[in-house]
Amino acid sequence: MAATPVQVYGAWHCGDDFCTWGTVRTVAQFDSQNHWLVDRGDGRPSVNLVVLSFVNPLDLLRQTTDATTLDGVPRGMTGEIVQYFTARGVRVMLSIGGITYTDDWDTALAENPTLLGQRAAAVATRLGVGIEIDYEQNTGPNLAGLQSFIDAYRAVHPYDATGARAPARLTIDVAAGDRWLIDLNRKATADWLRTDTPVLDYANAMVTARPVSASTAQANWQEHVDGKAQYSPPVPPLAPAKFTGAVYLAYGGKPLPECVDYATSVQKAAAPYVQSVAPHGAGGTAGMLGFMFWAAERPATRGIGTVPPNTCEGGAGAGATALAVPVPMPALRQG
């Protein structure tokens, strides 16, 4: 069977302050730390998507302005940084949430989920970006509130299968497999990630707590493809074309192969699976959408991140070449 082309090959980006994005940076200074993302060594970008992480949902709802936030958005998430990527054909999204802001998601969804969706849509319009929902509430997530958020966003930016309008791209993060964030995953798979009546563009199966082998990652991703019929209520299967799989780009004090050595990387080992996994109850085409990497620049207070001299041309960048990743990202498979 022919390998299905990878369409999404992206990186979450934590800025230089551990996913806060609290200060305005010049493009020159940003480029000095992140040039590998837009140049794998031959002038072509290493990725076709960058997700700026994270926006605090409660700050966004309340339009907070303080030392690190301007009108609800981190001060470092500027139009200039967005254009640094988009001018080179790299799609940009903002991620709302992350594990640190789980309680703030709960508060914002209880307070006014419709207004939150409208404000997310307005930021997407202003910056020319998509939005990712990263709501990591494992126990009793406010799914009615999240539905209202999505409805409000989609009222402004309807689903667009062509991908031509950046703000129409609305995605969600789910766990690596089906055994965490179960309620959220069940709702997303059943109602928002269908191929017949799509609401969200796709999901990202996030990284596990620490790096794992390709075989472990594939076993997690297969849970999404299979669903969990034995759960009560069951989790339906997810079409392979409706999700990406995430791997670590940086973790701890040594460079990972995923960053610096494609030949020994998880993305190389997992690529045959990602490009060929058959649907099992949902969807009609084989292969996941592609890969996401956690995370560029400085994702954690400890560890080396992806800044010079430990940049990722040789791992993520070489993978973009080996997998013939299209830049810019094409219209995504819909089924």
N, C-alpha and C positions, 0 to 999 in steps of 0.2 A: 504494500500500500504506500502510495506517495505521501511524503511528509506534508502536513498542512503548514503553510507559511506562518511564522510568528508575526503577529500584528502589533501587540503591545510589548514594549521592552523599555521599562521605565524605572525611575528611582525616586523614592521619597527623599526629600532634602530637608535637613534639620538646621541649616544655617551654621553659624559659628558659635552658637550659644545654646546648643542642646535642645533644639526644636522650639525655641522661643521666638526667634526672629525679632528681637526687641530693639534693634538699632538700625538706623539707615546706613547703608554701605554704598561706597562708590562702585561703579561698574568695574573700574580698574582693579580695585582691591578684591572684589568678589571673583573676578576672572583669575586673579593670581592664585586663588585657592581652589578654583573649580573648573579650570580650563579643560580638563580631561572630559568633562561632560559634553562639551560642544566640539571637541576635537580628539578623536581616537588615535591621532597620529598622522592621518592623511587628510585632515581638514573636514572629515565627516563627523557628526556627533556620535557619541557612544551610546546614546539612548534616544528614544523618540517621544518621551514623556518625562516631565519632572513634576513632582507633587510637593509643593511647599507646605511644610508641616511644623506647627499646628496653629489653627485659629481656635481660640477659646469661644465656645458657643454662647456662653453667658455674656462675655464682653461684646460679642457681635450683636446679640439681642438688645443689649442696653446701650450700644454705641459708645462704649467706654473710651475715654481719652485719658491717658496717664503717661508715665515715663516711657513705657514700652509699647503702648497701644494708641492708635489714632482712629477715632470713629469705629471702634470695635475690631480693627484689624491690626495685627502686629506691624510696628513701624517699618520693619525691614522688608515687608512684602510690598515692594513698590512697583510702579509701572515700569521703571527702568530695569529692574531685575527680571520681570516677566518678559520684557522685550529682548533682553539678553538672550533668552532661550527662543522665543517665538521668531525672532529675526533669522534664526538658523534652522527653522523648521521643526523645532522641538515644542510639542504641546505642553501647556502648563495648567495645573489644577491647584486648588487650595484644599487642604484637608482640615475639616472641622472636627476637633475632638482629640483623639489619642487617649491613652490610658489615664494620663494625669488629669484630664478634664472630664472624666466620666460623671462625677457628681454635678458638674456644671451643665452637662447635657441634660441630666435629670431635672435640674432646676429650671433650665431654659424651656424644656418641653412642657413642664408643668405650668410655667408662667404664660407663655404665648407662642406656641409652636408655629402658628400661621405667620406671625410677624417675623419670627426667626427665619422661616423659609423665604419670605419676601426680602429680608435683608441679605441673606445669602445670595439670592438672585441678583440683587442690586450690585453687590460686590463683584459678582461674576461678570455682569455687564460692564462695570467701570474698568475692570482690569483686563477683560477679554480672556477669562479663564473658566475652566470647569470647576466643579465642586465634588469633593469626596466626603462621604459620611463615615466617620470613624467613631462609632458609639459603642464602647466596650463595656456595656452593662450586662453582666452575666446573669444577674438575678432580678427578675421582674422588670425588664426594660419597658419603657413607656412607648409601646408600639402604636397606640392610637395617636399619641403626640407626634411620633415620627412620621406616621401616615399624613398627618396634617402638614408637617414640614414639607414633605415631598409633594403633596398636592399644591401647596402654595408656590413652591419652586417651579413645578411643571406648568402652573398657570401662566408664569412669566416666560419660561423657557421650555417649550414642549419637546418631547422626545424627538430626536432627529437622527434617523438611521444613517444619514450621509456623513455625519460627523463634521459637516462644514462649519457649523456655528459652535465655537468653543464653549460658550456658556451653557449650551444645551447638554453638555456632557455631565452626567450626574451618576456617581458610582457609590458603592458601599464596601466597607471592609467586613469580612467575616473571619472566623478562626481558621487556622491551618486545615483542620478537619471539621467533623460535625459534632464534636464532643464538648465544645465550649461555645459560649454565646448561642446556645441552642435555640432559645425562643426567637432571638433576632434572626438567626439563620433560617429557621423554619418560615418565618413571615416573609423574609426577603425572597427565598427560593419559591415559595408558593404564589406570591402575589406581585413581586416587583421584578423578578428576573426570568419571567416566562418568555418563550420565543414567540408565542402567538399574540400576546398583549403586553409588550415590554413597557416597563415604567422607568427602571434604572438601566443604564447602559450595560454595566457588568459589575461583578464583585471581584475583590482581591482576597484570596486566601492568604492571610497574613503569616508572618514568620512565627515559629514556635519560640519558647522562652530563650533558647540558645540554638546555635547552628546544629543542623542534623544532616545526615547523609541523603543522597538523592533517593535511595530506596525508601527511607522513612518519609521524606517529603512526598513522594509519589503515593505512598499508602494513605497519607493524610488527604491528599487531593482526590484520591479515588473515593473517599467517603462522600465528598460533595457529588461526584458523578453518580454514585450508587444511591444516595439518600440513606435514611435510617428507618426502614419500614417497621422495625421492632419498637421504636419509640412511641410513646403515647402522649399526644398525638404524633403520628409519624412525620419525619422530615422527608419531603419529596426529593427525587433526584434533580440535579442541576445540569443543564446542558453544558458540555465542555466549552462551547463557544461563548458562554456567559461568565467565564471567570479566568483570572490569572493566578499564577502561583508565585509566592514570594520566597526569596532566599536572602541570606545575610550578605551584605557587601563589606561591612566593617563590624568587628566584634573583638574586644580585648586589645592586647598590646602587640599583636603580630598581624601583618597583612594576610588577608584570606585569599585563597586561590580565586575565589569569585571576583575579587578586585584585581589581582595581579597576574594570575596564571590560568587562562581559560582551559588549557589542556587538562588540568587536574581539578576543574571547578565542578560544583554541583550543577550549574546551569548546562554545562556540556553533557554531564552524565544523565541529566534528567530530560534533555531536549528530545530524544526519541519518544519518550512517553508523552511529553507536553504536545508534541506535534502529531500524535497518532491515537491518543486515548479515545476509545469508542464511546458514543453516548449509551446510556443504560437506563432508558426510561424517559429521557428529556432531550430534546434537540435531535437534529438529523445529520450533523456533520461531525467528523472526528477531529480531535485536537483542541486543546485549550487555546485561549487568546495569546498567551505568552507569559513573560516573566516580569516581576517587580523586584526591586532591590532595596533592602533596608540597611543603611541609609547613607546618603551623601553628606560630606563635610564633617560635622561634629555631632553624631547622634547621641553620644553619652558623655558624661563628665569624665569618665575613665576611658582609656583606649585611644588609639591613634587616629581613628576616623579615616577619611579619604583625602587628607590634605597632603601637599608635597612634603616629603618625597614619596609618600605611599599612595599615589594616584592610580586610577583604575583602567588606564588604557589597555593594559595587557590581559585583563580579565573580562570586565564588562564590555570594554571597547572591542576587544578581539572577538567576543561573542557576537556583537552586533554584526561584525563582518562575516563570521562563520555561519551565522543563522540568516544572513541576508535581510537584516531588519530594515524595513522601509522607513525612510525619513523624507518627508513628514509621514505621520501615521495615516494609513489609508482608511476608507470606510470599513467598519468592522463587520465581520461575518455576523449574520443575524439569527442563525439557527444551527 
